[in-house]
Amino acid sequence: MTLDPLAVLTAFGLIFLAELPDKTMFASLAMGTRMRPLYVWFGTSTAFIVHVAIAVGAGSLLSLLPTMVVKLVSAALFAFGAFVLLRENGDDEDEEGGAKTITGFWPVYTTAFMAIFISEWGDLTQITTANLAATNGWLPTAIGSAAALMSVSALALLAGRFIAKRVPLKTVQRIGGLCMIALALWTLIEAFTS
């Protein structure tokens, strides 16, 4: 198999544009305001790489997964994320009065991985990756798709850090929590209208 640069760029461009307005980008942004961004990025990137591998390896089998169950679990994870962001807990306050950032690698990595891993099943980018792999080859598609998904996650995390430095953390968390509620509702609607 040869590595076609045009196929890599095609996969990157299509997946990057498809992922920008996606709910997982907003989930990354919200997680980045509360958790260490680099750890979130490792978790989201690992989940994206797993999904790219699944898409290029068994793209035609994705349509056999029970879409409603996947969407319901995804909605529950977004709702849980909203709960974590919106809860008012005095123990979350540090001595300066700001909320603590969740810093442990494994809790952050696992949360980010699971949120993205579950919510990406049957997503447009996964289906597009499977289609591109069938026509452009698996290797250039895998490289382009993985790079695009990881880039969007990094952009979302950078935006989250930028916003968190200029807006009080409580405000960012409330907005992030409201976004997570909206994503949970959106996913529920998708589950029952698909």
C-alpha positions as CSV (number, residue, x, y, z in Angstrom):
1,M,0.0,0.0,0.0
2,T,1.3,3.4,-1.0
3,L,0.7,6.5,1.1
4,D,-1.1,9.0,-1.2
5,P,-0.7,12.5,0.2
6,L,-3.8,13.7,-1.6
7,A,-5.9,11.0,0.1
8,V,-4.5,12.1,3.5
9,L,-5.3,15.7,2.8
10,T,-8.8,14.8,1.6
11,A,-9.5,12.8,4.7
12,F,-8.1,15.5,6.9
13,G,-10.1,18.3,5.3
14,L,-13.4,16.4,5.2
15,I,-13.2,15.1,8.8
16,F,-11.9,18.4,10.2
17,L,-14.8,20.3,8.7
18,A,-17.4,17.6,9.8
19,E,-16.1,17.5,13.3
20,L,-15.9,21.3,14.0
21,P,-19.6,21.8,14.7
22,D,-19.9,18.3,16.3
23,K,-21.1,17.8,19.9
24,T,-17.8,16.1,20.8
25,M,-15.9,19.3,20.1
26,F,-18.1,21.1,22.5
27,A,-17.7,18.3,25.1
28,S,-13.9,18.7,24.7
29,L,-14.2,22.4,25.3
30,A,-16.3,21.9,28.4
31,M,-14.0,19.2,29.8
32,G,-11.0,21.5,29.2
33,T,-12.4,24.2,31.5
34,R,-12.6,21.8,34.4
35,M,-9.9,19.3,33.8
36,R,-6.2,19.4,32.8
37,P,-6.4,20.1,29.0
38,L,-3.4,17.9,28.1
39,Y,-4.9,14.9,29.9
40,V,-8.3,15.5,28.3
41,W,-6.5,15.7,24.9
42,F,-4.8,12.3,25.5
43,G,-8.2,10.8,26.4
44,T,-10.1,12.2,23.5
45,S,-7.2,11.5,21.1
46,T,-7.1,7.8,22.2
47,A,-10.8,7.5,21.7
48,F,-10.6,9.1,18.3
49,I,-7.8,6.8,17.2
50,V,-9.8,3.7,18.4
51,H,-12.8,4.9,16.4
52,V,-10.7,5.6,13.3
53,A,-9.2,2.1,13.5
54,I,-12.7,0.6,13.9
55,A,-14.0,2.7,11.0
56,V,-11.3,1.8,8.6
57,G,-11.2,-1.8,9.7
58,A,-14.9,-2.6,9.9
59,G,-16.8,0.4,8.5
60,S,-19.5,-1.6,7.0
61,L,-20.4,-3.3,10.3
62,L,-21.1,0.0,12.1
63,S,-24.6,0.2,10.8
64,L,-25.4,-3.0,12.7
65,L,-24.8,-1.4,16.1
66,P,-28.0,-0.5,18.0
67,T,-28.1,3.2,17.4
68,M,-30.7,4.0,20.0
69,V,-28.7,2.3,22.8
70,V,-25.5,4.1,21.8
71,K,-27.4,7.5,21.7
72,L,-29.0,6.9,25.1
73,V,-25.7,6.0,26.8
74,S,-24.1,9.1,25.1
75,A,-27.0,11.3,26.4
76,A,-26.5,9.9,29.9
77,L,-22.8,10.7,29.8
78,F,-23.5,14.3,28.6
79,A,-26.1,14.6,31.4
80,F,-23.5,13.4,33.9
81,G,-21.0,15.9,32.6
82,A,-23.6,18.7,33.1
83,F,-24.1,17.5,36.7
84,V,-20.4,17.6,37.4
85,L,-20.1,21.1,35.9
86,L,-23.2,22.5,37.5
87,R,-23.0,21.1,41.0
88,E,-22.5,23.6,43.7
89,N,-20.2,22.0,46.3
90,G,-18.3,23.9,49.0
91,D,-15.6,21.2,48.9
92,D,-14.8,22.2,45.3
93,E,-13.6,25.6,46.4
94,D,-9.9,26.2,47.0
95,E,-8.5,28.8,49.4
96,E,-8.8,31.6,46.9
97,G,-12.5,30.9,46.2
98,G,-12.1,29.4,42.7
99,A,-13.1,25.9,41.7
100,K,-10.3,23.3,41.7
101,T,-9.2,21.8,38.4
102,I,-9.4,18.0,38.3
103,T,-5.8,17.1,37.8
104,G,-5.3,13.3,38.2
105,F,-4.2,11.8,34.9
106,W,-6.3,8.6,35.1
107,P,-9.6,10.1,36.2
108,V,-9.3,12.9,33.5
109,Y,-8.1,10.5,30.8
110,T,-10.8,7.9,31.5
111,T,-13.6,10.5,31.6
112,A,-12.5,12.1,28.4
113,F,-11.9,8.7,26.7
114,M,-15.3,7.3,27.7
115,A,-17.2,10.5,26.8
116,I,-15.8,10.6,23.3
117,F,-15.6,6.8,22.7
118,I,-19.3,6.3,23.4
119,S,-20.7,9.4,21.8
120,E,-18.7,8.9,18.5
121,W,-20.4,5.6,17.6
122,G,-22.1,5.9,14.3
123,D,-21.2,9.6,14.1
124,L,-20.9,11.3,10.7
125,T,-17.1,11.4,11.0
126,Q,-16.9,7.7,11.7
127,I,-19.2,6.9,8.8
128,T,-17.3,9.3,6.5
129,T,-14.0,7.7,7.6
130,A,-15.4,4.3,6.7
131,N,-16.5,5.5,3.3
132,L,-13.2,7.2,2.6
133,A,-11.3,4.1,3.6
134,A,-13.3,2.0,1.1
135,T,-12.4,4.4,-1.8
136,N,-9.1,6.0,-0.9
137,G,-7.3,3.2,1.1
138,W,-7.2,2.6,4.8
139,L,-3.8,4.0,5.6
140,P,-4.1,7.5,4.2
141,T,-7.7,7.7,5.5
142,A,-6.6,6.6,9.0
143,I,-3.8,9.2,9.1
144,G,-5.8,12.1,7.8
145,S,-8.9,11.3,9.9
146,A,-7.0,10.8,13.1
147,A,-5.0,14.0,12.6
148,A,-8.2,15.9,11.9
149,L,-10.1,14.6,15.0
150,M,-7.1,15.2,17.3
151,S,-6.6,18.7,15.8
152,V,-10.3,19.7,16.5
153,S,-10.0,18.4,20.0
154,A,-6.8,20.4,20.6
155,L,-8.5,23.6,19.2
156,A,-11.5,23.1,21.5
157,L,-9.2,22.6,24.5
158,L,-7.2,25.8,23.6
159,A,-10.4,27.7,23.3
160,G,-11.5,26.3,26.6
161,R,-8.3,27.5,28.3
162,F,-8.5,30.9,26.6
163,I,-12.1,31.4,27.8
164,A,-11.3,30.1,31.3
165,K,-8.5,32.7,31.7
166,R,-10.8,35.7,30.7
167,V,-14.2,34.6,32.2
168,P,-14.7,33.6,35.9
169,L,-14.5,29.8,36.2
170,K,-18.0,29.5,37.7
171,T,-19.5,31.3,34.7
172,V,-17.6,29.1,32.3
173,Q,-18.7,26.0,34.2
174,R,-22.3,27.1,34.2
175,I,-22.2,27.8,30.5
176,G,-20.4,24.5,29.9
177,G,-23.0,22.7,32.0
178,L,-25.8,24.2,30.0
179,C,-24.0,23.2,26.8
180,M,-23.8,19.6,28.2
181,I,-27.5,19.6,29.0
182,A,-28.2,20.8,25.5
183,L,-26.0,18.1,24.1
184,A,-27.7,15.5,26.2
185,L,-31.1,16.7,25.0
186,W,-29.9,16.8,21.4
187,T,-28.6,13.3,21.6
188,L,-31.9,12.1,23.2
189,I,-33.8,13.6,20.3
190,E,-31.4,11.9,17.8
191,A,-32.0,8.6,19.6
192,F,-35.8,8.8,19.2
193,T,-35.9,10.3,15.7
194,S,-33.2,8.2,14.0
